[in-house]
Amino acid sequence: MGELRSRRSVLAVPGSNPRFVDKARGLGTDAFFLDLEDAVAPSEKEAARGTVVRALTEGGWDGRVRSVRVNDTTTEWAYRDVIAVVEGAGADLDSIVLPKVTAARDVEWLDTLLTQIERAAGLPVGRIGIEAQIEDARGLVNVDSIAASSPRLEALVYGPADFMASITMKSLVVGEQPPGYDTGDAYHYVLMRILTAARANGVQAIDGPCLQIRDVDALRRSAGRTAALGYDGKWVLHPLQVEAANEAFSPSQEDYDHAELVLDAYAHATTVDRRGAVMLGGEMLDEASRKMALVVAGKGRAAGLERTRAFVPGS
């Protein structure tokens, strides 16, 4: 599949609303998805497919990850969603978001259907990725097999609202601790379970949205927690949330510069000095240091950061 695409901020765009689509083109998100699922009324779902195809083929997305969320596999709309979108705009599509994934078979179904359409339409087979939404208890129990289900899989996406409902959590506020839970983080296990499955299979982990769209501080708190764990990005629902999400999932300039220095110093030590460890200032570096620095440097490069400090051997 190659290098994973940056998804610090992933904007949800109702697929049935051309005005929202046009506005989304001017926002500084890493990625977006045109929604055919929850944001579209049942009576509008068929017409929305045409709106989505036009939005993709008309372009103007400036290198962002282009995705469409189809309806889930238990509905009568799912297969037609995939066929219409990929036949109509497959060359302008990067991934399909599959909601309410409960088992590996859901992803395998989508992989098979995508392959059939790509072959029939003369598209490169396997280029279109899959993002799987984990939204209930069954999906979490099966998350390891889901994460390993297809070479097309690019990301696992946490769906907090549906998940909270599926486990009958006593709360109506997505992302905040449920009433009465006054020790620790009620969502920590869920978030780490998804993250671990993603990392074990080389795919990204994306946090779900913060529904209080005008409370940017709430989004910063939520994004800060998942970014600290190692998540790659977060869904956003409003232009006000975009900058906060991009910032949360990007390293600081200082951390980015230090990571690049660590990589340079370790490379110099192992290739020039032929040593397996080296001192950088008062810090001892080894192979584990290099791996951690690769993570931070990779996130910084994806965010478009440029280093401001050069490595000087012996410093």
N, C-alpha and C positions, 0 to 999 in steps of 0.2 A: 504493500500500500504506500510505502514511502514515508516521508516526514509528515508527522501529524500537523494539522492546520490549527492556527491560533483561534481560540474560542473564549477569550477573556470575557467578552460581553456578547450575548446571543439574543437578538431582539425578536420578540414574538410579534408577528404582523398578521392581522386578520386577512385571510385570503379572499374574502368576499367584499373588501372595502378598498377600491382603487385610490381613494384619498389617503388612506393610511399607508398604502404601498408607496405612493409618490413621496410622502413625507419621510418614509424610512430610508429612501435613497440618499438623503442628505445627512444622515446621522453617522457618527464615528464609531460604529460597532465593528468588531472583528467578524461577526457572523450574524445571520438572521435566518428565521424560518417563516415561510408563508403558511399559515395555519388553515387546514381543512377540517380540523377536529373541533375542539371545544369553542373556538371563536366563531364558528359558522353554524347558524340555525339549520335544522334538518331540511327545511324547505328550500334552503339556498345552497346546499352542498354540491349539487350537480353543476349549477351555474358558476360556482366559485372555482371549479377546476379550470374553466376557460380564463378567468381573471388571473389565476396563478400562472398559467402557461404564458399569457401575454406579459405579465410582469417579469418573468424570467427571460423571455426572448427579446424583450425591448432593451434589456441591459441597464447600464448605469449604476452597477453595484460596486465598482472600483476595487476589484480583487477580493471582496469579502467572501466568506464561505456561504454558498447559496443552498438553502435547504427547504424542504417542504415537509410539514407534518401531515401525514395521512390519518385516516380514521383507523381504529384498532381492528384486529383480525376477527373479532366477534360480530362486527357490523356488516351490513349489506353494501357499504360504500367502499370498503378498503381496497378490494382488487381493482375496481374501476378508477379509484384515485391514482393508484400506481400506474396503471396503463395509460390513462389520459395525460398525466404529468410527464412521464418518461417518453412516451411517443411524441408528445408535443414540444417538450423542452429538455430532453435528455442531455443534449450537448451543452446546455446552460445550467445544469444542475450538478451540485457536488455531493449531496447526500439526502437520504430520506430519513425523517424522524418517525419511528414507529412507537406509538404510545401503548401504555398498559401491557407491556411485555411481561408475561408470567412464566414462560418456559423457553428453552432453546428453540423449540419447534416454530415459534412465532417468527424469530429472526431467520431461521432456515427457509420458511415459506417465502419471506420477502426476498431473500437471496436468490432462490430458484426463479421466482417471477421476474426479478430484475434481469437475470441472465437470459431468460427467454425473450424478453422485450428487447434487450440490447442486441441480441443476435438477429432478431427479426428486423430491427431498425438500422442495422449496420453501425451500431455504436460500439466503442471499445468495451469488451466484456470485463466487468469487475471494477470499472473506474468509479461508478457511483457508490458512495459509502452508505453505511447504515448507522443511525444513532438510536439506541434502545432506551426507552424510558422505563424506569423501575418505579411503579406507582402503588404497589400493594404488597401484602405480606407474602403472597406466593412468589412474586417476582424477586423479593429479597432472599427468600429461602433458596431459590434456584439461580441466584446471580452468578455463581461461578460458571455453571454450564452456559448461561446466557452470554457471558463475557467471552467464552471460548467457541461460540456457535458458528462464527463466520469470519473469513478473512476480510470481508467488507466492513466489519464492525469498526467504527472509529471512536465511539464514545458511549458511555453509560450516563444517563441523565436522571437525576433524582427528581421525582414528582411529589413534592411535599404535601400538597392539599389532599390529593387522592390517597396518599399513603396514610396520613393522619386519620382519615375516615376509615380506611380499611382495618386499622388496628383499634378503632373506636377510642381514639385519644380525646380527652375532655378539653377541647380547645377549639376556638373559632378563629384564631389569629395565626396565620402561617409564619413560621420562623421564630416565634417567641415561645418561651417556656410555658407549658400548660399550667393552669392554676393548680397550686398545691405542690408542684415539683420545685422544691427550693434548694436542692443539692445537685450540683453537676449539670450536665447537659442531656436533656431527654432524647436528643437526636444523634448523640455521638455514635452510638452503636450502628445505627442505620447508615450514617455518613461514612464511617470507617469501613463498614462491610462492603459498600459499593466501591469505595476507593481502592480497597485491597484487591477486589476482583478485577477492577480495571487495570491496575498496575501489574498484576500477575499475568495479564494477557496483552500488555502493551497498548492499551487504549486509554483515551482520556476519560476523566470524571468531571461532569458538569453539574453544578448545583442548580436547583430549581428557583423559581422567581420569588420575590418579595411582593406581596399583594398590596401593601400600603404604598402606592406608587408615588405619593407626594412626600412621604417620610424618608428622605434620603439617608438620614442617620440610621434608620432601621435597616436599610439595605447595606450601609457600610458595616454595621455590626454583624449582620448575617454573612456577608461576603468575606469580611475579615476572618471570621471563624473558619470557614471552609477553605479559604486561601491558606491559612496557617496549617491546616491539615495536609494540604498538597493538591487540592482541587485545581483544575485548569481554568475554570470560568463559571459564569452564572447567567441564567436567563434574566433578561430585563423586559419590562412591560411598558416603559415610558421613557421619553427622551431625558427626563431629569435623572434617570438611574444610570445612564450610559457611562458618564465620566467616572462616577464612583466605582462602578464595576471594573472598568479598565484599570483604574488606579489600584484597586484591591488585589488584582491578580497579576500585577507587574512588580518586579523587585524595585527597590529604591536605586537611585543612581549609585550611591555608595556601595550597596551590596552587589550590584552588577559589576562595577569596576573591580571590586575585591575578587569576585568569582573569576573574572578574566585574568587577573594577576595570578591567582592560584593555578589556573590551567597553564599559563605561560611558565610559571616557576617550576611546576612539576614536570612539564615537558622538557624543560632545560635540564633539570636534575637527572631525568631518566635517559635522555638521549645524548647529552653533551658530557655531563659529569658522571653518568652511568651509576647513579645512586637511586635507591628506591624510596628515599625520604629526603626532605629538604626543609630548611627553615625559611620562612617568609616573615621578616621582622621577628616577633617573638612567638610565631605560630609554627608548629611542626606539621608538615604536609606529607600525606601518603596516598595510596590508591583510593582509600575511602574519601579523603578530602577531594580528590579529583572528581569522583562520582557526584558528590554533593555540589561541587562547583559547576559541573555540567548542567545540573538541573536549573540553578539560578541563572547561569549564563544563557541557557536556551530560552528561558522565559523572557529575559531581557532582550535578546535578539528578536524574538517574536514580537515584542512590544515596540520594536524600533529604536531601542536605546543605543547610543553610541558611547564607546568608552572614552573616558577623559584622563586616564592615567596609563602610561606605558610601562612595561616591565623592563627593569634594568638588572641584568645578572649581578648577583652579589649584594643586592640591596636588602 
